[in-house]
Amino acid sequence: MSEDNNKNTNSLSIDDIVRELDREEMNIVISKDIKKFNKPTNVVRGLEKIKDVQSIARELKMELGTGGTYKGGQIILQGDHRESVKNFLLAKWFKQESIELR
């Protein structure tokens, strides 16, 4: 029994290590786009490899107090929040070098 518990503990730590490595290798692009009626939106690309990207999108919308969605492998937010999105991702343990603002 104790060996099974050790295997579960080790597999969780390996999953955490894999997630951390994925975050180091990511190239996240936060860009501003103009939609219908000259309204600005932010598009966040490069997060499609993350399993909990929909929860990150939900947290971003709540943090910024704005509408948005996750579809097609990208997060689309209403308004221009590029710096706030970058700071949010940095707080979520993403690397500064992997985030690009456009």
C-alpha positions as CSV (number, residue, x, y, z in Angstrom):
1,M,0.0,0.0,0.0
2,S,2.7,2.5,0.9
3,E,4.4,1.9,-2.5
4,D,1.1,2.9,-4.3
5,N,0.9,6.1,-2.3
6,N,4.5,6.9,-3.2
7,K,3.8,6.3,-6.9
8,N,0.8,8.6,-6.8
9,T,2.9,11.3,-5.0
10,N,5.7,10.9,-7.5
11,S,3.4,11.1,-10.5
12,L,1.8,14.3,-9.2
13,S,5.2,15.9,-8.9
14,I,6.2,14.7,-12.4
15,D,3.0,16.3,-13.7
16,D,3.9,19.5,-12.0
17,I,7.4,19.4,-13.5
18,V,6.0,18.8,-17.0
19,R,3.6,21.8,-16.6
20,E,6.5,24.0,-15.5
21,L,8.6,22.9,-18.5
22,D,5.7,23.6,-20.8
23,R,5.4,27.1,-19.3
24,E,9.1,27.8,-19.9
25,E,8.9,26.8,-23.6
26,M,5.7,28.7,-24.4
27,N,5.6,31.8,-26.6
28,I,2.6,33.9,-25.6
29,V,1.5,36.8,-27.8
30,I,-0.8,39.4,-26.4
31,S,-2.0,41.7,-29.3
32,K,-4.6,44.4,-29.7
33,D,-7.1,44.0,-32.5
34,I,-9.9,46.4,-33.6
35,K,-13.3,44.8,-34.1
36,K,-16.6,46.0,-35.4
37,F,-17.6,49.6,-34.6
38,N,-14.0,50.5,-33.9
39,K,-13.9,48.5,-30.5
40,P,-10.6,47.3,-29.2
41,T,-10.0,43.7,-28.2
42,N,-7.1,41.8,-26.8
43,V,-6.2,38.4,-28.3
44,V,-4.0,36.1,-26.2
45,R,-2.3,33.3,-28.3
46,G,0.0,30.6,-27.3
47,L,-1.8,29.1,-24.4
48,E,-3.5,26.2,-26.2
49,K,-1.1,23.6,-24.7
50,I,-2.3,24.3,-21.1
51,K,-5.0,22.0,-19.8
52,D,-6.7,24.7,-17.7
53,V,-6.7,27.5,-20.2
54,Q,-10.5,27.9,-19.9
55,S,-10.2,28.6,-16.2
56,I,-7.4,31.0,-16.9
57,A,-9.7,32.8,-19.4
58,R,-12.4,32.9,-16.7
59,E,-10.0,34.3,-14.1
60,L,-8.8,36.9,-16.5
61,K,-12.3,38.1,-17.3
62,M,-13.1,38.3,-13.6
63,E,-9.9,40.0,-12.7
64,L,-10.2,42.6,-15.5
65,G,-14.0,43.0,-15.1
66,T,-14.5,42.6,-18.8
67,G,-16.2,40.2,-21.2
68,G,-14.5,37.7,-23.4
69,T,-14.2,34.1,-24.6
70,Y,-11.9,31.3,-25.3
71,K,-12.2,29.7,-28.8
72,G,-10.0,28.6,-31.5
73,G,-7.0,28.2,-29.2
74,Q,-7.0,31.9,-28.2
75,I,-8.5,34.1,-25.4
76,I,-10.4,37.1,-26.8
77,L,-11.0,39.9,-24.3
78,Q,-13.1,43.1,-24.8
79,G,-11.1,46.3,-24.4
80,D,-7.4,47.0,-24.3
81,H,-5.8,45.3,-21.3
82,R,-2.4,44.2,-22.6
83,E,-0.4,45.3,-19.6
84,S,-2.9,43.9,-17.1
85,V,-3.0,40.6,-19.0
86,K,0.8,40.4,-19.0
87,N,0.9,41.1,-15.2
88,F,-1.8,38.5,-14.6
89,L,0.2,35.8,-16.5
90,L,3.4,36.8,-14.7
91,A,1.6,36.2,-11.4
92,K,0.6,32.8,-12.8
93,W,4.2,31.7,-13.0
94,F,4.7,32.4,-16.7
95,K,8.2,33.7,-17.7
96,Q,8.7,37.3,-18.7
97,E,10.7,36.2,-21.7
98,S,7.9,34.1,-23.1
99,I,5.3,36.9,-23.2
100,E,5.3,39.3,-26.1
101,L,3.1,42.4,-26.4
102,R,2.1,43.7,-29.8
